[in-house]
Amino acid sequence: MLQMYKKNKKLLNAALGPLKAKGIRNLINGESLAAKSQKTFKNSSPIDNNLIAEVAASDLADIDTAAKASMAAFKAWSNLPHKERRDILYAIAAEIEANAELIAVLESYDTGQPIRFTKKAAIRGAANFRYFADKVIDARNGLSTPDTNHLNFTVKQAIGPVGIITPWNAPFMLSTWKIAPALASGCTVVHKPAELSPVTATLLCQLAHKAGLPKGVWNVVHGFGHTVGKALTEHPDIKAIAFIGATTTGSMIMQQGAPTLKRVHLELGGQNPSIVFADADLDRALDSTIFMKYSLNGERCTSNSRLLIEKSVYQPFVKKLIARVKNLKVGDPLDPTTEIGPMIGKTHQEKVLSYSEIGIKEDGATLLVGSGKPKGLKGCYVNPTLFGDANKDMRISQEEVFGPFLTIIPFETEAEAVEIANAVNYGLTAYIWTKDSAKGHRMALNVESGMVWINSQNVRHLPTPFGGVKNSGIGRDGGEYSFEFYMETKNICVALGDHPIPKLGA
């Protein structure tokens, strides 16, 4: 493990020199460009607060250039023979795999995510491109719906240039998740990465061009949401916006896109329940609960932020949970043994820390583990935190903390578990643990969420739909569901003979 840590540090140090010297620039129409205003902002690592690089602070002028490049490239890209487009996506996947170690190290230093997860995310990014490459040839397929006198058939056609706005919590993998199906469908892309995690976005686009992607098909513009994000959402050449991030921002995107009738796909927040019944395999439920809350630093929309436990097994389950949470290793995310790294930045660190105060002083819940900052670490770290004896109405139950922070709520009956699970504004995922098959299915139907896992952690299968209900979003990703967003469905009707046509003014 020590040798791997040294290798990661060496790889990082070799990459940081050029980043600091050149800065992180936009990539528009295949060219590396500074912001037209020449403005930049500083991007620092949450591990040690050291500067990574100056980043292009773009504005409307840069978005306009990128949107025009995207529009100019659209016709040729959407009309490219399917096999050629497929082969380019395959080549992008190969470039990602060839550079997976570098991507993982940079992502870890940029976001604070432990290297054990960023390595897997890089490989998943390649898998996303390879999966949608396989779908390219069938992407335009529709339905045949004949009637007596006509043959009707549908085809799918790329909607046009699209804007993709990605978050900071798993920036590389989530960028590929959105961009791969967009390119596979024949759309061109303007990508606005989160300003807190800009490092791998330009690298990913560079690898795509190295793989043979034509200029203008994929453009990256860095900057802040209130300037670049707003300009992208409002630009008339951009036909749709795919966004992953906070619910409040998603609401603003809908408002900003309304005048140009933008199609929007929003993957937003979650305050997801893990519901553990007394008849469950409690050891597996424990493993899943800890993984789904404390992996990725707790900064994941699908984490089980609320643990609902049947009262008859509450005490023994919580006792084991306390011991495991106390044993989680917090530290340098480039160390392969680290399980929890720092929060993305100081502001978010302070937000997560504030919820311990809320849980104790305002809600009156029981602090079981954690709160505060770990000693000896100077970055944006927080201790893994666990609250017990909560109820559904407390703020720590209702509000998305988005960190290594878990709230435990006891319940007595199946009906009460459903009531607690549904007592929030979010509805992204739910996790149900029971050996009673009928009960598991009833719960899956009754909880208000877009996705449910029964006796499992979140295992992502790319053909399946991913998305939420309520304040957790609009639309679905995955397989054919992605193409429904990035493509228009056109019906073509052909007369089969001389059917009657009404005569007017004959």
C-alpha positions in Angstrom: 0.0 0.0 0.0 2.9 2.4 0.8 4.4 1.7 -2.6 1.0 2.5 -4.3 0.7 5.7 -2.3 4.2 6.8 -3.4 3.3 6.0 -7.0 0.1 8.1 -6.8 2.0 11.0 -5.4 4.7 10.8 -8.0 2.1 10.7 -10.8 0.3 13.6 -9.3 3.4 15.8 -8.9 4.4 15.1 -12.5 0.9 16.3 -13.7 0.7 19.4 -11.4 3.6 21.2 -12.9 2.1 21.6 -16.4 -1.3 22.3 -14.9 0.1 25.2 -12.8 2.1 26.5 -15.7 -0.6 26.4 -18.4 -3.7 26.7 -16.3 -7.0 25.0 -17.0 -8.4 26.5 -20.2 -11.5 26.1 -22.3 -11.5 23.7 -25.2 -13.7 25.1 -28.1 -13.7 23.9 -31.6 -10.7 21.8 -30.8 -8.6 24.7 -29.6 -7.3 25.4 -26.1 -8.4 28.9 -25.3 -8.3 31.3 -22.4 -11.5 33.1 -21.5 -12.1 36.0 -23.9 -12.1 38.4 -20.9 -8.7 36.8 -19.8 -10.2 36.4 -16.3 -9.3 33.4 -14.2 -10.2 31.9 -10.8 -8.2 29.8 -8.5 -8.8 26.0 -8.1 -7.3 24.5 -4.9 -7.2 21.0 -3.5 -9.4 20.2 -0.5 -6.7 17.9 0.8 -4.2 20.6 1.7 -5.8 23.9 0.3 -2.8 24.2 -2.1 -3.4 25.8 -5.5 -3.9 23.3 -8.4 -4.2 25.9 -11.2 -5.8 29.1 -12.5 -9.0 28.3 -14.4 -10.6 30.2 -17.2 -13.4 32.4 -15.8 -15.6 32.4 -18.9 -18.8 34.4 -19.6 -21.5 34.8 -22.3 -19.0 35.5 -25.1 -17.2 32.2 -24.5 -20.5 30.3 -24.4 -21.6 32.0 -27.6 -18.4 30.9 -29.4 -18.8 27.3 -28.1 -22.5 27.1 -29.0 -21.8 28.4 -32.5 -19.0 25.8 -32.9 -21.3 23.1 -31.7 -24.0 24.2 -34.1 -21.6 24.3 -37.0 -20.4 20.8 -36.3 -23.9 19.3 -35.7 -25.0 18.4 -39.2 -21.8 16.5 -40.1 -21.6 14.7 -36.8 -25.3 13.7 -36.8 -25.0 12.4 -40.4 -21.7 10.6 -39.8 -22.1 6.9 -40.8 -23.1 5.0 -37.7 -20.1 2.7 -37.7 -17.7 5.7 -37.8 -19.4 7.4 -34.9 -19.4 4.0 -33.0 -15.7 3.5 -33.6 -14.8 7.0 -32.3 -16.7 6.3 -29.1 -14.8 3.0 -28.8 -11.5 4.9 -29.3 -12.5 7.4 -26.6 -13.1 4.5 -24.2 -9.7 3.1 -25.0 -8.0 6.5 -24.3 -9.8 6.7 -21.0 -8.6 3.3 -20.0 -5.0 4.1 -21.1 -5.0 7.2 -18.9 -7.1 5.8 -16.0 -4.4 6.1 -13.4 -3.7 9.7 -14.2 -7.4 10.5 -14.3 -8.0 8.9 -10.9 -5.1 10.7 -9.2 -6.1 14.1 -10.6 -9.7 13.5 -9.7 -8.8 12.5 -6.2 -6.6 15.5 -5.6 -9.2 17.9 -7.1 -12.2 16.6 -5.3 -10.9 14.8 -2.2 -12.5 11.5 -3.2 -10.5 8.5 -2.1 -8.4 6.9 -4.8 -10.1 3.6 -4.2 -13.2 5.1 -5.7 -11.8 7.4 -8.4 -9.9 4.5 -10.0 -13.2 2.6 -10.3 -14.9 5.8 -11.6 -12.4 6.2 -14.4 -13.0 2.6 -15.6 -16.7 3.2 -15.3 -16.3 6.2 -17.5 -14.7 4.1 -20.2 -17.5 1.5 -19.8 -20.1 4.3 -20.4 -18.6 5.2 -23.7 -18.3 1.6 -24.8 -21.9 0.8 -23.8 -23.3 3.7 -25.8 -21.0 3.0 -28.7 -22.7 -0.4 -28.9 -26.0 1.4 -29.0 -25.2 3.8 -31.9 -26.4 1.7 -34.8 -29.8 1.1 -33.2 -30.2 4.6 -31.7 -32.5 5.9 -34.5 -34.8 2.9 -34.4 -38.5 3.5 -33.7 -41.8 1.7 -34.0 -44.0 0.4 -36.8 -47.6 1.3 -36.2 -49.6 0.5 -39.4 -53.4 1.0 -39.8 -55.7 -0.2 -42.6 -54.6 2.3 -45.3 -51.3 3.6 -44.1 -48.0 2.5 -42.9 -46.7 4.5 -40.0 -43.2 4.3 -38.7 -41.1 6.4 -36.4 -37.5 7.3 -36.4 -35.4 9.1 -33.8 -33.2 12.0 -34.8 -30.6 14.0 -32.7 -32.2 17.1 -31.2 -29.2 19.3 -31.9 -26.5 20.9 -29.8 -27.0 20.2 -26.1 -25.7 21.8 -22.9 -24.4 19.5 -20.2 -23.8 20.8 -16.7 -22.0 18.4 -14.3 -21.4 18.4 -10.5 -18.3 18.2 -8.4 -19.0 15.0 -6.5 -18.0 12.5 -9.2 -17.2 14.8 -12.1 -15.3 12.5 -14.4 -17.7 9.5 -14.3 -20.9 11.7 -14.4 -19.5 13.7 -17.4 -19.1 10.5 -19.3 -22.6 9.3 -18.2 -24.1 12.4 -19.8 -21.8 13.0 -22.8 -21.5 9.4 -24.1 -25.2 9.0 -24.9 -25.4 12.6 -26.3 -22.6 11.9 -28.8 -24.0 8.4 -29.6 -27.3 10.0 -30.5 -25.6 12.4 -32.9 -25.8 15.5 -30.7 -23.0 17.9 -30.3 -22.1 19.1 -26.8 -21.1 22.2 -24.8 -20.0 21.0 -21.4 -19.9 23.3 -18.3 -18.1 21.5 -15.5 -18.5 22.4 -11.8 -16.2 25.2 -10.9 -15.0 23.3 -7.8 -13.8 20.3 -9.9 -12.6 21.5 -13.3 -9.4 19.4 -13.6 -10.5 16.3 -15.4 -13.1 17.9 -17.7 -10.7 19.4 -20.2 -8.4 16.3 -20.0 -11.4 14.1 -20.9 -12.2 16.3 -23.9 -8.6 16.3 -25.0 -8.6 12.5 -24.9 -11.7 12.5 -27.1 -10.0 14.7 -29.7 -6.9 12.4 -29.6 -9.3 9.5 -30.3 -10.5 11.2 -33.5 -13.5 13.2 -32.4 -14.1 16.0 -35.0 -13.6 19.6 -33.9 -16.6 21.4 -32.5 -18.5 18.3 -31.6 -17.5 18.5 -27.9 -16.6 21.8 -26.3 -15.7 22.6 -22.7 -16.3 26.0 -21.1 -15.2 26.7 -17.5 -16.7 29.2 -15.2 -19.4 29.9 -12.6 -23.0 28.9 -12.6 -24.5 32.4 -12.4 -22.5 33.5 -15.5 -21.5 30.5 -17.7 -24.3 28.2 -16.6 -26.9 30.8 -17.1 -25.6 31.8 -20.5 -25.6 28.2 -21.6 -29.1 27.6 -20.4 -30.4 30.7 -22.1 -28.5 30.3 -25.4 -30.9 29.9 -28.4 -28.6 27.4 -30.3 -28.6 25.0 -27.3 -31.7 22.8 -27.7 -31.6 20.9 -24.4 -29.9 21.1 -21.0 -28.8 18.0 -19.0 -28.0 19.0 -15.4 -26.8 17.1 -12.3 -26.7 19.1 -9.1 -28.7 20.8 -6.4 -32.5 21.1 -6.5 -32.5 24.9 -6.2 -30.2 25.2 -9.2 -32.4 22.8 -11.2 -35.4 25.1 -10.6 -33.4 28.1 -11.8 -32.4 26.2 -15.0 -36.0 25.4 -15.8 -36.8 29.2 -15.4 -33.8 30.2 -17.5 -34.6 27.8 -20.3 -38.3 28.5 -20.5 -38.1 31.5 -23.0 -36.3 29.3 -25.6 -38.5 26.2 -24.7 -35.4 24.2 -23.7 -35.9 20.5 -23.0 -34.4 19.8 -19.6 -33.2 16.7 -17.8 -32.6 17.3 -14.1 -30.8 14.9 -11.7 -31.1 16.6 -8.4 -30.8 15.9 -4.6 -31.9 13.0 -2.4 -32.6 12.2 1.2 -32.9 8.5 0.7 -34.1 5.9 3.1 -32.5 2.5 3.9 -35.3 0.5 5.5 -34.2 -2.4 7.6 -36.8 -4.9 8.8 -36.1 -7.4 11.6 -36.3 -10.3 9.3 -33.5 -9.0 7.0 -30.0 -10.4 6.7 -28.7 -7.8 9.1 -25.0 -8.2 8.4 -25.6 -7.6 4.7 -27.9 -4.6 5.5 -25.1 -3.2 7.8 -22.5 -3.5 5.1 -24.7 -1.9 2.5 -25.8 0.9 4.8 -22.2 1.9 5.7 -21.1 1.7 2.1 -24.0 3.7 0.6 -23.6 6.5 3.2 -19.9 6.8 3.8 -18.3 5.9 0.4 -17.4 8.8 -1.8 -17.2 10.9 1.4 -21.0 10.8 1.6 -21.1 13.2 -1.3 -23.5 11.2 -3.5 -27.1 11.8 -4.4 -28.0 8.1 -4.0 -26.6 7.7 -0.5 -28.9 6.3 2.2 -28.9 9.4 4.4 -31.8 8.1 6.6 -31.6 4.7 8.2 -35.0 3.3 9.2 -34.6 0.3 11.6 -37.4 -1.8 13.0 -37.5 -1.3 16.8 -37.0 -4.9 17.7 -33.5 -5.0 16.2 -32.7 -1.3 16.7 -30.2 -1.6 19.6 -28.1 -4.5 18.4 -27.9 -3.1 14.9 -27.0 0.4 16.0 -24.3 -1.1 18.4 -22.6 -2.8 15.4 -23.0 0.4 13.3 -21.4 2.6 15.9 -18.3 0.3 16.0 -18.0 0.3 12.2 -18.4 4.1 11.8 -15.8 4.7 14.5 -13.4 2.5 12.6 -13.6 4.3 9.2 -10.3 5.6 8.1 -10.2 9.3 7.4 -7.1 10.7 5.6 -5.2 11.6 2.5 -7.4 10.3 -0.4 -4.3 9.4 -2.4 -3.6 6.7 0.2 -5.2 3.5 -1.0 -6.2 2.6 2.6 -8.2 5.8 3.1 -11.9 5.4 3.2 -13.0 9.0 3.7 -11.3 12.1 2.4 -12.0 15.8 2.7 -15.2 17.6 1.7 -15.0 19.4 -1.7 -14.2 22.8 -0.1 -14.3 24.9 3.0 -17.9 26.2 2.4 -19.2 22.7 2.1 -17.1 21.5 5.1 -18.8 24.2 7.2 -22.2 23.2 6.0 -21.7 19.6 6.9 -20.3 20.5 10.3 -23.3 22.8 11.0 -25.7 19.9 10.8 -24.1 18.4 13.9 -25.0 21.5 15.8 -28.5 21.4 14.3 -28.9 17.7 15.3 -27.8 18.3 18.9 -29.2 21.8 19.7 -32.2 22.2 17.5 -33.4 18.7 16.8 -32.5 17.0 20.1 -31.3 13.8 18.4 -28.6 11.7 20.0 -25.0 12.1 18.7 -23.6 8.6 18.6 -20.4 9.1 16.6 -18.3 11.9 15.2 -19.0 15.6 14.5 -16.2 18.1 14.3 -12.9 18.0 12.4 -10.3 15.2 12.7 -7.1 16.2 14.4 -3.9 16.5 12.5 -5.5 17.1 9.0 -5.4 20.6 7.6 -7.7 20.2 4.7 -11.5 20.3 4.5 -12.1 17.2 6.6 -15.0 16.3 8.8 -15.4 13.3 11.1 -17.8 10.6 10.0 -21.0 11.4 11.9 -23.9 9.3 13.2 -27.1 10.4 14.9 -29.7 8.2 16.5 -33.1 8.4 18.1 -34.3 10.8 15.4 -37.8 11.3 14.0 -39.1 12.1 10.5 -39.6 15.8 11.2 -36.1 16.8 12.4 -34.0 18.9 10.1 -31.3 16.2 10.0 -34.0 13.9 8.6 -35.5 16.3 6.2 -32.5 18.2 4.7 -29.8 16.8 2.4 -26.5 17.2 4.3 -24.4 15.6 1.4 -21.5 14.4 3.6 -20.5 11.4 5.8 -23.6 12.1 8.0 -26.2 9.4 8.8 -29.5 9.8 10.7 -31.2 6.8 12.3 -35.0 6.6 12.8 -36.8 3.7 14.5 -40.1 2.3 13.3 -42.6 -0.4 14.4 -44.8 -1.3 11.4 -44.6 -1.5 7.7 -47.1 1.4 7.3 -45.0 3.6 9.6 -41.9 2.8 7.6 -43.6 3.9 4.4 -44.8 7.1 6.1 -41.3 8.0 7.3 -39.7 7.1 4.0 -42.1 9.4 2.1 -42.0 12.3 4.6 -39.4 14.3 2.7 -39.5 16.4 -0.5 -37.1 14.1 -2.3 -37.6 10.9 -4.1 -34.5 9.5 -5.7 -33.7 6.1 -4.3 -34.8 3.7 -1.5 -33.1 0.6 -0.1 -35.3 -2.2 1.4 -34.0 -5.0 3.5 -36.2 -8.0 4.2 -36.4 -11.7 3.5 -40.2 -11.4 3.0 -40.5 -11.2 -0.8 -44.1 -9.9 -0.7 -43.2 -7.2 1.9 -40.2 -6.2 -0.2 -42.4 -5.7 -3.3 -45.1 -3.9 -1.4 -42.5 -1.5 0.0 -41.0 -0.9 -3.4 -44.3 0.0 -4.8 -45.3 2.3 -1.9 -42.1 4.3 -1.4 -42.0 7.5 -3.4 -38.7 7.2 -5.3 -37.5 6.7 -8.9 -35.4 3.7 -8.0 -35.6 1.0 -5.4 -33.0 -1.7 -4.5 -34.2 -4.7 -2.5 -31.6 -6.5 -0.5 -28.8 -4.7 -2.3 -26.7 -1.6 -2.4 -26.9 0.7 -5.4 -25.7 -1.5 -8.3 -25.9 0.5 -11.5 -26.9 -1.5 -14.6 -26.6 0.8 -17.6 -29.7 -0.3 -19.5 -32.0 0.5 -16.6 -33.6 3.9 -16.0 -31.8 6.2 -13.5 -33.7 9.2 -12.0 -36.0 10.5 -9.3 -39.4 11.9 -8.5 -40.6 14.9 -6.5 -37.7 17.3 -5.8 -35.1 14.7 -7.0 -35.5 15.5 -10.7 -37.1 15.1 -14.1 -36.2 12.5 -16.7 -34.3 9.3 -16.8 -30.8 8.2 -17.9 -29.7 4.8 -19.1 -30.1 2.8 -22.2 -33.0 3.8 -24.4 -34.1 6.3 -21.8 -31.1 8.5 -22.5 -31.9 8.5 -26.2 -35.5 9.7 -25.4 -33.9 12.9 -24.1 -31.2 13.5 -26.7 -33.4 12.6 -29.7 -36.7 13.7 -31.3 -39.2 11.1 -32.4 -40.5 11.7 -35.9 -43.5 9.8 -37.3 -43.6 9.1 -41.1 -46.9 8.1 -42.6 -47.1 6.5 -46.1 -50.4 5.8 -47.9 -50.6 2.1 -49.0 -53.2 2.8 -51.8 -56.0 5.1 -53.0 -57.8 5.7 -49.7 -60.7 8.2 -49.7 -59.7 11.9 -49.4 -62.5 14.3 -48.6 -63.2 16.8 -51.4 -63.8 20.5 -50.6 -64.8 23.1 -53.2 -64.9 20.4 -55.9 
